[in-house]
Amino acid sequence: MSHQITVQPSGRQFAAESGETILDAALRQGFTMPYGCKDGACGSCKGKVLAGAVDHGKAQPHALKDDEKAAGMALFCCAKAQSDLTLECKQLTSATDIQVKTLPSRIEKLERLAPDVIEMHLRLPASERLQFLAGQYIDILLKDGKRRSYSLANAPHDDAFLQLHIRHVPGGLFTGQVFSTLKVRDILRFNGPHGGFYLREDSDKPMILLAGGTGFAPIKAIVEHAIAEKCQRPMHIYWGAKARVDLYQNSLPERWAAENAHISYIPVLSEPAAGDDWSGRTGFVHRAVVDDFPDLSAHQVYACGAPVMIDAARGDFVKLCKLPEEEFFADAFTFSTS
């Protein structure tokens, strides 16, 4: 049996299944509540039950005192609905709403997605979770004090592991380790989340989602978050790469487009290999957008990739396609060997 949950002051609604915590139900459906440990210990997810009844579950006494329970407060990470509920809770819609943390993590998985791309899964300590907005990034903290930034490829509701798409940079200080010496169960420290590149959920405008290479990672997070949230805004995904092998998760956006009428996917190769047998679009990926959308005046654009791609896209979209400058959101990937 499911229960309808209404959250004030936003008025947003979602359903919680029997035995499911309020927080898990919210995250599963793309509603971003504040939370921390997800274990009833930190109190970050505390909110008020305005109407209805809950089972408080494993809420720890120091995080939810008896007088708070009597006043209608609950820890949403462990509370379960026993009826339809009305809650009072803030929805996170801005990067400034989220706490930046420095945490240890253990490498759970290293999977080669392409000859020069590895997907890394990081497991956090059992008592910790990282809250973030779809599209943000973390900094891997190296032993010499240097940092390497990587976008989170997973959506906020899918936070059992943090997913990173790491491209090998010849001579790269960190990527050299990723492709040679790092192994499952090794420990890495990181700081995050960071960045102003995230889905603006207060808009109903159609979206152009432009990725170059591993810039697909935050675009993946944004799309998966939007799907979980049942967002029906049109989403047009353009993924640019050199050759077919560089579209390292091509079947994923193909599936999104096949299963969702409001999502389209256009891969673009700049230099198809001789054996690619490529009949799709070629050239610069942002120029494919210009050709398809000569008028972007009513759109939002989310672009992630190399700085040269970002700069070219911003210039052409604004100048040629009438995109309002404030509707261009970008994350430029830069690479360092020092």
BAMAR-232503 format. One record per residue: x, y, z of N, C-alpha, C, O in turn; residue in one letter. Coordinates in steps of 0.05 Angstrom, whole numbers, padded with zeros to 5 digits, always signed. Each point is the difference from the previous one (the first is absolute). Layout:
BEGIN
XYZXYZXYZXYZA ...
% end
This chain:
BEGIN
+00017-00024+00000-00017+00024+00000+00018+00025+00000+00019+00001+00015M -00026+00018-00031+00015+00025-00001-00015+00023+00013-00025-00001+00002S +00040+00021+00006-00012+00023+00013+00009+00025-00016+00023+00002-00008H -00041+00017+00005+00006+00025-00013+00012+00020+00020-00010+00004+00022Q +00033+00008-00030+00014+00018+00017+00001+00028-00014+00009+00002-00023I -00019+00018+00037+00001+00027-00010+00020+00016+00017-00001-00001+00024T +00018+00016-00038+00021+00015+00014-00005+00030-00002-00004+00010-00022V +00003+00003+00044-00004+00029+00001+00027+00013+00007+00015-00012+00015Q -00009+00036-00024-00018+00018-00015-00001-00004-00030-00015+00015-00013P +00030-00034+00002+00001-00002-00029-00026-00011-00012-00006+00005-00023S -00009-00022+00038-00024-00012-00010+00006-00025-00017-00019-00013-00010G +00044+00005+00008+00008-00024-00016-00011-00025+00014-00003-00001+00024R -00003-00019-00041-00011-00025+00010+00015-00024-00011+00010+00001-00022Q -00008-00022+00038+00011-00025-00008-00013-00022+00016-00013+00005+00020F +00018-00030-00029-00012-00023+00014+00021-00016+00014+00023-00003-00010A -00029-00007+00034+00018-00017+00015-00013-00028+00002-00023-00003+00008A +00039-00017-00015-00010-00028+00001+00001-00010+00028+00015+00011+00017E -00029-00032-00011+00000-00013+00026+00028-00008+00008+00013-00014-00016S -00004+00021+00040+00026-00007+00009+00023+00017-00010+00023-00004+00008G -00029+00024-00025+00020+00018-00011+00002+00025+00017-00020+00012+00008E +00045-00003-00002+00002+00025+00015-00008+00023-00017+00000-00001-00025T -00008+00023+00038-00008+00024-00015+00022+00011-00017-00004+00008-00023I +00029-00008+00033+00023+00010-00015+00005-00017-00024+00004+00010-00022L -00004-00037+00025+00005-00017-00023-00022+00004-00022+00007+00000-00023D -00032+00003+00032-00021+00005-00020+00004+00026-00014-00004+00002-00024A +00012+00019+00039+00004+00026-00012+00023-00001-00020-00003+00010-00023A +00026-00022+00030+00023+00000-00018-00006-00017-00024+00009+00006-00022L -00023-00028+00026-00007-00018-00023-00016+00015-00021+00002-00006-00024R -00017+00026+00032-00017+00015-00019+00010+00028-00006-00014+00017-00010Q +00040-00013+00017+00013+00025-00008-00005+00024+00017+00006+00022-00008G -00017-00026+00032-00005+00022+00018+00023+00003+00019+00007-00019+00015F +00007+00042-00015+00025+00003+00014-00004+00012+00027+00000+00025+00003T -00003-00042+00017-00002+00009+00028+00029+00001+00012+00018-00013-00010M -00014+00030+00030+00025-00001+00014+00004-00026+00015-00019-00012+00011P +00044+00001-00012+00006-00023+00016+00030-00002+00004+00015+00013-00014Y -00007-00031+00032+00029-00003+00005+00007-00030+00002+00008-00011-00020G -00011-00001+00044+00010-00027+00004-00019-00022-00011+00009-00022-00006C -00034+00028+00003-00021-00019-00008-00003-00023+00021-00009-00021-00007K +00018+00026+00031+00000-00021+00020-00013+00008+00026+00004-00013+00021D -00018+00036-00020-00014+00008+00024+00018+00012+00021-00008+00002+00023G +00033+00006-00031+00019+00009+00021+00007+00030-00001+00007+00011+00020A -00009+00002-00044+00011+00027-00002-00022+00022+00003+00007+00022+00007C -00032-00029-00014-00021+00020+00002-00003+00019-00023-00017+00018+00000G +00034-00022-00021-00002+00019-00023-00026-00001-00014-00009+00020-00012S -00005-00043+00013-00025-00003-00015-00025+00006+00017-00022-00007-00008C +00026+00019+00030-00022+00005+00019-00020+00019-00012+00007+00021-00011K -00033-00027+00013-00021+00017-00009-00025-00005+00016-00001-00017+00018G -00020+00031-00025-00025-00001+00016-00022-00015-00015-00004+00004-00024K -00010-00021+00038-00024-00013-00010-00024+00017+00007-00008+00001+00023V -00003+00012-00043-00023+00018+00004-00026-00015+00002-00018+00008+00015L +00016-00030-00029-00024-00017+00001+00007-00028-00007+00017-00005-00017A -00030-00014+00031+00005-00029-00005+00017-00012+00022+00009+00014+00018G -00003-00040-00021+00014-00015+00021+00024-00014-00013-00001-00009-00022A +00023+00008+00038+00024-00014-00010+00010-00019+00021-00005+00003+00024V +00020-00023-00033+00016-00018+00018+00028+00012-00001+00012+00002-00021D -00001+00006+00045+00026+00013+00001+00023-00018-00005+00023+00010-00003H -00027-00036+00002+00021-00018-00007+00024+00001+00019-00003+00001+00024G +00027-00001-00036+00025-00001+00016+00012+00027+00007+00024+00003+00004K -00041+00018-00003+00010+00026+00007+00014-00001+00027-00011-00010+00020A +00035+00020-00018+00016-00001+00024-00008+00023+00019-00005+00022-00009Q +00003-00028+00035-00010+00020+00019+00014+00027+00000-00013+00021+00004P +00039-00021-00008+00014+00025+00000-00006+00017-00025+00003+00025+00001H -00012-00038-00023-00007+00015-00024-00029+00008-00001-00007+00019-00014A -00010-00033+00028-00029+00007+00001-00009-00005+00029-00006-00023+00008L +00004+00044+00007-00008-00002+00028-00030-00005+00003-00015+00006-00019K +00007-00016+00042-00028-00006+00005-00018+00024-00003-00022-00001-00010D +00032+00025+00020-00017+00024-00002-00003+00008-00030-00020+00012-00007D +00040-00018-00009-00002+00007-00029-00020-00019-00013-00016+00009-00016E +00016-00034+00023-00020-00019-00010-00028+00010+00007-00018+00000-00016K +00015+00008+00041-00026+00010+00010-00009+00025-00016-00024+00004-00003A +00043+00011-00006-00006+00025-00015-00005-00006-00030-00004+00019-00015A +00006-00045+00007-00005-00007-00028+00024-00002-00017-00002-00003-00024G +00026+00005+00036+00024-00002-00016+00006-00030-00006-00008-00018+00014M +00023+00014-00036+00008-00027-00008+00026+00001-00015+00007+00020-00012A +00008-00042+00012+00023-00003-00017-00009-00016-00025-00006-00023+00001L +00007+00037-00024-00012-00012-00024+00017-00023-00011-00010-00015-00016F +00035+00012+00025+00016-00022-00009-00009-00026+00012+00007-00022-00011C -00021+00023+00034-00009-00025+00012-00030-00001+00004-00011-00022+00005C -00003+00044-00006-00029+00000+00004-00014-00012-00024+00007+00004-00023A -00028-00020+00029-00016-00013-00021-00029+00009+00003-00011+00001+00022K -00002+00004-00045-00028+00010+00001-00018-00022+00008+00002-00023-00009A -00021+00029+00027-00021-00018+00008-00027+00009-00010-00021-00013+00004Q +00021+00036-00018-00024+00012-00012+00010+00020-00021+00024+00004-00003S -00043+00008-00011+00008+00023-00017+00011+00021+00019-00009+00004+00022D +00029+00011-00032+00014+00019+00017+00001+00028-00013+00001+00002-00025L +00000+00018+00042+00009+00027-00009+00024+00007+00017-00001+00000+00025T +00023+00007-00038+00025+00006+00013+00008+00029-00004-00008+00012-00020L +00024-00002+00038+00012+00026-00004+00030-00005-00003+00014-00009+00018E -00004+00015-00042+00028-00006-00006+00010+00018-00023-00015+00005-00019C +00039+00004+00021+00012+00016-00022+00010-00018-00022+00012-00021+00005K -00017+00029-00030+00011-00015-00023+00025+00014-00008+00001+00025-00003Q +00020-00041-00003+00026+00012-00008-00001+00006-00030-00004-00018-00016L +00008+00043+00009-00001+00008-00028+00025+00016-00008+00002+00007-00023T +00016-00002+00042+00023+00016-00006+00025-00013+00013-00002-00012+00021S +00025+00016-00033+00025-00011+00011+00006+00011+00027+00013-00013+00016A -00022+00037-00010+00005+00012+00026-00016-00013+00022+00006+00004+00024T -00025-00020-00031-00016-00015+00020+00014-00024+00011-00009-00011+00021D +00031+00002-00033+00012-00026+00006+00027+00004+00013+00016+00016-00008I -00012-00032+00029+00025+00000+00015+00023-00012-00016-00003-00022-00011Q +00026+00035+00009+00023-00011-00012+00016-00016+00021+00005+00010+00022V +00002-00035-00029+00013-00017+00019+00027-00010-00011+00005+00000-00024K +00013-00007+00042+00024-00015-00007-00003-00028+00012-00003-00003+00025T +00004-00018-00042-00006-00027+00009+00020-00020-00012+00011+00005-00021L -00007-00027+00035+00014-00022-00012-00019-00017-00016-00024+00000+00004P +00035-00015-00023-00016-00019-00015+00017-00023-00009+00025+00002-00001S -00038-00024-00004+00014-00024-00009-00008-00007-00029-00023+00001-00007R +00043-00007-00009-00006-00007-00028-00015-00027+00000+00011-00020+00009I -00035+00020-00019-00017-00023-00001+00002-00015-00027-00002-00024-00002E +00007+00040-00019+00000-00012-00027+00016+00018-00019-00001+00024+00001K +00016-00037-00019+00014+00013-00022-00007-00015-00025+00008-00023-00004L -00022+00037-00014-00009-00013-00025+00009+00016-00024-00005+00024-00002E +00019-00038-00016+00010+00013-00025-00024+00003-00019-00010-00020-00010R +00002+00045+00005-00023+00005-00018+00010+00004-00029-00015-00004-00019L +00040+00013+00016+00012+00005-00026+00030-00003+00005+00009-00001+00023A +00007-00001-00044+00029-00002+00004+00012+00021+00019+00019-00005+00014P -00031+00029-00014+00011+00021+00016-00020+00012+00020+00004+00022+00010D -00025-00038-00003-00020+00009+00019-00005-00022+00020-00007-00023-00008V +00009+00029+00034-00007-00018+00021-00023+00012+00017+00001+00023+00007I -00020-00040+00000-00021+00008+00019+00008-00010+00027+00004-00024+00004E -00002+00043+00015+00008-00006+00027-00024+00003+00018-00014+00020-00001M +00008-00040+00018-00021+00002+00020+00013+00002+00027+00018-00015+00008H -00026+00035+00007+00011+00005+00027-00022-00006+00021-00022+00010-00002L +00030-00025+00022-00018-00006+00022+00007+00018+00024+00023+00002+00007R -00043+00011+00005+00004+00017+00023-00001-00017+00026-00011-00022-00001L +00020+00032+00023-00003-00013+00025-00030-00005+00006-00017+00015-00009P +00011-00036+00024-00028-00008+00005-00016+00022+00012-00024+00001-00004A +00037+00016+00020-00015+00021+00014-00002+00026-00016-00010+00020+00011S +00019-00019-00036+00001+00024-00015-00014-00003-00027-00001-00022-00012E -00011+00044+00003-00010+00002-00028+00008+00028-00009+00002+00019+00015R +00002-00016-00041+00006+00026-00012-00025+00010-00014-00010-00012-00019L -00001+00034+00028-00022+00012-00014+00010+00020-00021+00019+00015+00006Q -00031-00016-00030+00010+00017-00021-00023+00005-00020-00021-00014+00001F +00024+00033-00019-00019+00005-00021+00010-00013-00026+00025-00001-00005L -00043-00008-00011+00008-00014-00025+00016+00019-00018-00009+00021-00007A +00034-00029+00001+00018+00016-00016+00024+00010+00015+00019+00009-00013G -00019-00010+00039+00023+00011+00016+00024-00019-00001-00002-00023-00010Q +00024+00032+00021+00025-00015+00000+00013-00002+00027-00008+00015+00019Y +00027-00033-00016+00016-00002+00024+00030+00004-00007+00008-00004-00023I +00008+00011+00043+00029+00002-00003+00013-00024+00014-00004-00004+00024D +00018-00012-00039+00017-00021+00012+00024+00013+00012+00014+00016-00013I -00008-00021+00039+00022+00012+00014+00025-00018-00002-00001-00022+00011L +00022+00032-00024+00024-00016-00003+00019+00005+00024-00003+00019+00015L +00022-00037-00012+00017+00001+00024+00017+00025+00001+00008+00009+00022K -00001+00003-00044+00017+00024-00001-00016+00026+00003+00010+00022-00003D -00036-00025+00009-00017+00024+00004-00014+00009-00026-00017+00017+00001G +00024-00029-00023-00013+00007-00025-00028-00013-00002-00006-00019+00014K -00010+00030-00032-00028-00010-00003-00004-00006-00030+00011+00012-00018R -00029-00032+00014-00010-00006-00027-00030-00001+00001-00011-00014+00017R -00002+00028-00034-00029+00003+00000-00013-00019-00019+00009-00003-00023S -00030-00010+00032-00016-00019-00017-00029+00003+00005-00009+00001+00023Y -00007+00001-00044-00029+00002+00002-00011-00026+00010+00011-00022-00006S -00032+00023+00021-00015-00023+00009-00018-00010-00022-00017+00015-00009L +00020-00040+00001-00016-00011-00022-00026-00012+00009-00017-00007-00016A +00014+00004+00042-00025-00011+00011-00019+00022+00009+00009+00021+00008N -00035-00027-00010-00020+00019+00010-00001+00000+00030+00008-00020+00013A -00018+00041+00000+00000+00002+00029-00015-00023+00014+00007-00008+00022P -00028-00002-00035-00016-00022+00013+00015-00026+00000-00006-00018+00015H +00026+00015-00033+00015-00025-00003+00027+00004+00013+00021+00001-00014D -00021+00000+00041+00024+00009+00014+00014-00022+00015+00016+00006+00018D -00022-00032-00024+00014-00021+00014+00030+00002-00005+00017-00006+00018A -00009+00013-00043+00027+00005-00007+00002+00026-00016-00020+00008-00013F +00042+00005+00014+00005+00024-00017+00014-00010-00025+00020-00015+00001L -00030+00023-00024+00010-00009-00026+00016+00022-00013-00010+00022-00003Q +00034-00028-00006+00017+00019-00015+00008-00012-00026+00006-00024-00002L -00006+00040-00019+00011-00008-00026+00027+00013-00004+00001+00025-00003H +00020-00040+00003+00027+00010+00000+00014-00006-00026+00005-00024-00006I +00003+00045-00009+00014-00004-00025+00030+00001+00006+00010+00017+00015R +00005-00035-00028+00029+00000+00004+00013+00024-00014-00004+00004-00023H +00019+00011+00039+00015+00023-00011+00030-00009+00000+00011-00005+00021V +00001+00003-00045+00028-00009-00001+00017+00018+00018+00001+00024-00002P +00014-00037+00021+00016+00015+00019-00015+00011+00023+00011+00013+00017G -00037-00019-00015-00017+00011+00021+00008-00012+00027+00004-00024+00003G -00002+00042+00017+00008-00008+00026-00019-00020+00013+00009-00021+00011L -00035+00026-00013-00020-00018+00012-00010-00021-00019-00002-00023+00007F -00003+00031-00032-00011-00020-00019+00020-00022-00006-00007-00023-00006T +00033+00030+00008+00020-00021-00003-00003-00022+00021+00004-00023-00006G -00010+00032+00031-00005-00019+00021-00025-00017-00005-00001-00024+00005Q -00020+00038-00014-00025-00014-00004+00003-00022-00021-00011-00022+00004V +00027+00027-00024+00003-00020-00022+00023-00019+00005+00005-00017-00018F +00009+00019+00040+00023-00018+00004+00000-00013+00028+00001-00024+00003S -00001+00041+00018+00006-00011+00027-00024-00001+00019-00001-00017+00018T -00019+00034-00022-00023-00001+00019-00016-00026-00005-00002-00010-00022L -00009+00000+00044-00015-00025-00001-00024+00002+00018-00002+00017+00018K -00016-00036-00021-00024-00002+00017+00009-00003+00029+00018-00014+00006V -00033+00029+00011+00004+00001+00029+00021+00021+00008+00004+00004+00024R +00010+00009-00043+00017+00022+00008-00017+00023+00010-00023+00003-00007D +00036+00014+00025-00014+00022+00012+00007+00026-00014+00023+00006-00005I -00043+00011-00001+00004+00026-00010-00016+00020+00017-00022-00006+00010L +00033+00030-00007-00015+00022+00014-00009+00020-00021+00013+00004-00020R -00037+00007+00026-00010+00020-00019-00014+00022+00016-00006-00003+00023F +00001+00025-00037-00014+00023+00011-00022+00008-00020+00005+00001-00024N -00029+00004+00035-00022+00008-00018-00027-00001+00014-00001-00006+00024G -00020+00011-00039-00001+00005-00028+00007+00030-00007-00002+00017+00018P +00008-00012-00043+00007+00027-00009-00015+00005-00027-00009-00018-00014H +00008+00044+00008-00008+00008-00027-00028+00010-00003-00018-00008+00015G +00015+00026-00034-00026+00012-00006-00013-00013-00024-00020+00010-00011G +00031-00032+00001-00011-00014-00023-00019-00022+00011+00009-00021+00008F -00035+00027-00008-00020-00019+00009-00027+00008-00012-00003+00022-00010Y -00015-00041+00010-00026+00004-00013-00016+00022+00015-00004-00002+00024L -00005+00022-00039-00018+00021+00011-00028-00010-00002-00012+00000-00021R +00002-00009+00044-00026-00013+00000-00024+00020+00002-00023-00008-00001E +00029+00033+00003-00021+00020+00001-00008+00010-00028-00016+00018-00003D +00027-00031-00018-00006+00008-00027-00016-00022-00014+00003-00024+00007S -00019+00031-00026-00014-00020-00016+00009+00001-00029-00013-00012-00018D +00036+00026+00012+00010+00002-00027+00011-00026-00010+00011-00016+00015K -00013+00011-00041+00013-00023-00012+00030+00003+00004+00011+00022+00002P +00003-00045+00000+00029+00000+00006+00016-00012-00023-00007-00020-00012M +00029+00033+00006+00021-00011-00017+00022-00010+00019+00011+00016+00016I -00004-00041-00017+00021-00012+00017+00023-00007-00017-00001-00020-00016L +00023+00035+00018+00022-00002-00019+00025-00011+00015+00009+00011+00019L +00001-00034-00028+00022-00013+00012+00023-00005-00020-00005-00007-00023A +00029+00012+00033+00024-00007-00016+00016-00020+00016+00009+00006+00022G -00004-00030-00033+00017-00020+00013-00012-00008+00027-00023-00007+00002G +00040+00008+00019-00009-00008+00027-00018+00022+00012-00009-00003+00023T +00004+00024-00037-00020+00020+00008-00027-00013+00001-00020+00012+00009G +00018-00037-00019-00025-00014+00002-00008-00007+00029-00023-00003+00006F +00043+00002+00012-00005-00008+00027-00021+00017+00014-00020-00011+00010A +00023+00037-00008-00020+00016+00014-00026+00002-00016-00022+00003+00012P +00023-00005-00038-00024-00001-00017-00016-00025+00007-00025+00001+00003I +00038-00024+00001-00012-00024+00008-00015+00004+00027-00023-00009+00003K +00037+00022+00016-00012+00004+00027-00025+00017-00003-00021-00006+00013A +00022+00027-00029-00023+00018-00003-00024-00015-00013-00022+00003+00009I +00028-00018-00030-00022-00015-00013-00013-00020+00018-00024-00003+00002V +00041-00012+00013-00011-00021+00017-00016+00012+00023-00019-00011+00010E +00029+00035+00000-00016+00014+00021-00027+00009-00012-00020-00003+00013H +00021+00014-00037-00025+00010-00012-00020-00023-00004-00024+00004+00004A +00034-00027-00013-00017-00023-00004-00012-00009+00026-00024-00006+00002I +00040+00005+00019-00010-00009+00027-00021+00019+00010-00019-00008+00014A +00022+00034-00020-00018+00020+00009-00025+00002-00017-00018+00015+00006E +00017-00031-00028-00022+00000-00019-00003+00027-00014-00022+00008-00006K +00044+00005+00002+00001+00025-00014-00007-00004-00030+00012-00018-00012C -00030+00033+00002-00009-00004-00028+00010+00022-00019-00009+00002-00023Q +00028+00014+00033+00012+00020-00018+00014-00014-00023+00015-00019+00005R -00018+00029-00029+00015-00013-00023+00030+00002+00006+00011+00021+00007P +00003-00043-00012+00029-00001+00004+00013-00011-00026-00006-00022-00009M +00023+00038-00002+00014-00007-00025+00030-00003+00007+00014+00019+00005H -00005-00045-00006+00027-00006+00008+00018-00002-00025-00006-00014-00019I +00028+00029+00020+00020-00001-00022+00026-00008+00013+00010+00014+00018Y +00001-00037-00027+00025-00009+00011+00021-00001-00022-00003-00015-00019W +00024+00031+00022+00021+00002-00020+00024-00016+00008+00008+00001+00024G +00005-00015-00042+00024-00016+00005+00016-00002-00026-00010+00008-00021A +00034-00018+00024+00017-00002-00024-00009-00023-00017-00006+00003-00024K +00005-00027+00035-00007-00025-00014-00021-00015+00015-00006+00007+00023A -00005-00028-00035-00022-00015+00013+00008-00011+00027-00017+00000+00018R +00041-00009-00015+00009-00012+00025-00001+00020+00023-00003-00008+00023V +00004+00034-00029+00000+00021+00020-00028+00006+00011-00003+00013+00020D -00018-00024-00034-00027+00002+00011-00003-00025+00018-00014-00019-00006L +00027+00021+00029+00005-00024+00016-00025-00011+00014+00001-00023+00010Y -00023+00037-00008-00025-00010+00011-00023+00006-00019-00021+00009+00008Q +00026-00012-00034-00019+00008-00020-00028-00012+00003-00020+00012-00006N +00019-00037+00015-00025-00014+00003-00018+00013+00021-00025-00003-00001S +00037+00017+00020-00016+00012+00022-00017+00023-00011-00025-00001+00004L +00036+00022-00017-00018+00020-00010-00019-00010-00022-00022+00010-00004P +00031-00031-00011-00018-00012-00019-00025-00011+00014-00022+00002-00010E +00027-00015+00033-00023-00011+00015-00017+00022+00012-00025-00003-00001R +00037+00024+00011-00016+00023+00010-00019+00010-00021-00024+00004+00005W +00034-00001-00029-00016+00011-00022-00021-00020-00009-00023+00008-00006A +00029-00034+00007-00020-00020-00008-00022-00002+00020-00023-00006-00008A +00028+00011+00033-00020-00004+00021-00014+00025+00008-00020-00001+00015E +00029+00024-00025-00012+00026+00009-00005+00017-00025+00019+00009-00013N -00044-00003+00007-00007+00015-00024+00011+00029+00001+00004+00011-00022A +00002+00000+00045+00009+00027+00002+00031+00002-00001+00011+00022+00003H +00003-00044-00007+00029+00000-00001+00009-00009-00028-00010-00019-00011I +00029+00035+00000+00012-00008-00025+00030-00001+00004+00011+00013+00017S +00003-00029-00034+00029-00004+00003+00013+00001-00028-00008-00015-00018Y +00028+00032+00016+00015+00004-00025+00029-00003+00005+00012+00019+00011I +00001-00041-00017+00029-00002+00002+00014+00012-00024-00011-00002-00022P +00034+00014+00026+00014+00014-00021+00030-00007+00002+00012+00003+00021V -00001-00013-00043+00029-00007-00001+00015+00021-00016-00008+00007-00022L +00031+00001+00033+00016+00020-00015+00019-00014-00019+00007+00011-00021S +00003-00035+00028+00019-00014-00017-00006-00030+00001+00015-00015+00012E -00036+00006-00025-00007-00029+00001+00024-00017-00010+00013+00007-00020P -00008-00029+00034+00021-00018-00008-00008-00016-00025-00024-00002-00006A +00044-00008-00007-00005-00014-00026-00020-00023+00004-00016-00005-00018A +00018-00009+00040-00018-00023+00005-00026+00007+00014-00014-00019+00008G +00008+00044-00004-00023+00008+00016-00026-00005-00015-00022-00003+00012D +00023+00003-00039-00024-00003-00016-00022+00019+00010-00022-00007+00005D +00030+00033-00003-00016+00020+00012-00017+00014-00021+00010+00011-00019W -00037-00011+00023-00018+00014-00018-00014+00023+00014-00018+00013-00012S +00026-00008+00037-00012+00022+00015+00012+00027-00005+00014+00004-00020G -00019+00015+00038+00009+00027-00003+00030+00002+00004+00012-00016+00015R +00001+00035-00029+00029+00004+00003+00005+00030+00003-00017+00016-00006T +00042-00010+00015+00008+00028+00003+00000+00007+00030+00002-00017+00017G -00003+00044-00012-00001+00010+00027-00028-00004+00012-00020+00006-00013F +00020-00016+00037-00026-00007+00012-00018+00024+00004-00024-00002-00004V +00036+00025+00011-00017+00023+00005-00012+00011-00026-00021+00012+00000H +00035-00017-00022-00011+00009-00026-00025-00017-00008-00017+00010-00014R +00016-00035+00023-00024-00016-00005-00024+00013+00014-00022-00001-00010A +00027+00012+00034-00022+00014+00014-00009+00025-00015-00024+00005-00003V +00044+00010-00007-00007+00024-00015-00017-00007-00025-00019+00014-00006V +00027-00036-00007-00015-00008-00024-00029-00008+00007-00018+00006-00015D +00015-00020+00038-00026-00011+00007-00018+00021+00014-00024-00002-00001D +00037+00021+00015-00015+00020+00016+00010+00028-00006+00014+00012+00016F -00022-00001-00039+00009+00027-00007-00012+00021+00019+00010+00022+00001P -00031-00029+00013-00012+00018+00020+00000-00013+00027-00016-00018+00005D +00034+00026+00013+00001-00010+00027-00010+00020+00021+00006-00002+00023L -00021+00021-00032-00009+00022+00018-00017-00010+00023-00002+00014+00020S -00011-00037-00023-00018-00010+00021+00012-00025+00013-00015-00016+00012A +00041+00011-00014+00013-00024+00010+00019+00006+00023+00008+00023+00004H +00000-00044+00010+00023+00000+00017+00021-00019-00011-00007-00020-00013Q +00032+00027+00017+00022-00017-00010+00018-00008+00024+00007+00017+00016V -00001-00043-00014+00019-00010+00019+00022-00013-00016-00004-00020-00014Y +00028+00031+00017+00023-00009-00017+00023-00008+00018+00008+00015+00018A +00005-00038-00024+00023-00009+00015+00020-00013-00019-00007-00018-00015C +00032+00027+00017+00021-00011-00017+00024+00018+00001+00004+00015+00019G +00013-00017-00040+00024+00016-00001-00006+00030-00002-00020+00007-00012A +00038+00010+00023-00005+00029-00002-00005+00010-00028-00017+00018-00003P +00031-00028-00017-00004+00010-00027-00028-00006-00010-00012+00016-00014V +00001-00039+00022-00028-00007-00008-00019+00018+00014-00019+00010-00012M +00023-00005+00038-00018+00017+00016+00000+00028-00012-00021+00012-00003I +00045-00001-00002+00001+00028-00010-00013+00002-00027-00014+00020-00006D +00019-00039-00012-00012+00001-00027-00031-00003+00002-00014+00014-00014A +00005-00032+00031-00029-00003+00003-00013+00025+00011-00021+00009-00010A +00032+00002+00031-00011+00024+00012-00002+00022-00021-00021+00013-00003R +00043-00008-00011+00000+00021-00020-00020-00004-00022-00015+00019-00007G +00014-00043-00004-00018-00004-00023-00029-00002+00009-00018+00010-00014D +00012-00021+00037-00027-00002+00009-00012+00027+00006-00023+00006-00006F +00039+00011+00018-00009+00027+00007-00002+00017-00025-00021+00014-00004V +00041-00014-00012+00001+00018-00023-00018-00009-00023-00014+00016-00012K +00015-00042+00005-00014-00010-00023-00028-00010+00006-00018+00002-00016L +00014-00013+00041-00025-00013+00006-00017+00015+00020-00021-00010+00009C +00030+00033-00001-00016+00018+00018-00005-00012+00028-00020+00006+00013K +00039-00023-00004-00003-00011+00027+00006+00022+00020+00021+00013-00002L -00038-00008+00022+00006+00019+00021+00025-00009+00015+00002-00023+00008P +00017+00041-00004+00025-00008+00013-00004-00012+00027+00015-00018+00008E -00035+00027+00006-00004-00011+00027-00012-00029+00000-00002-00012+00021E -00005+00002-00045-00010-00027-00002+00020-00020-00010-00006-00022-00007E +00032+00031+00007+00022-00018-00008+00015-00008+00025+00013+00017+00013F -00014-00042-00005+00013-00011+00024+00022-00019-00009-00005-00018-00017F +00029+00022+00027+00023-00016-00011+00019-00009+00022+00003+00013+00021A +00010-00035-00027+00022-00010+00016+00022-00007-00019-00003-00019-00015D +00025+00034+00016+00022-00005-00019+00021-00019+00013+00010+00007+00022A -00004-00029-00035+00021-00019+00010+00028+00010-00009+00005+00004-00023F +00012-00001+00043+00028+00006-00007+00017-00022+00011-00007-00014+00020T +00030+00009-00032+00017-00022+00007+00028+00010+00008+00010+00019-00012F +00002-00032+00031+00026+00008+00010+00017-00024+00004-00009-00021+00010S +00035+00024-00017+00019-00022+00005+00019+00007+00023+00017-00016+00007T -00021+00039+00006+00017+00008+00022-00014-00003+00027+00012+00006+00021S 
% end
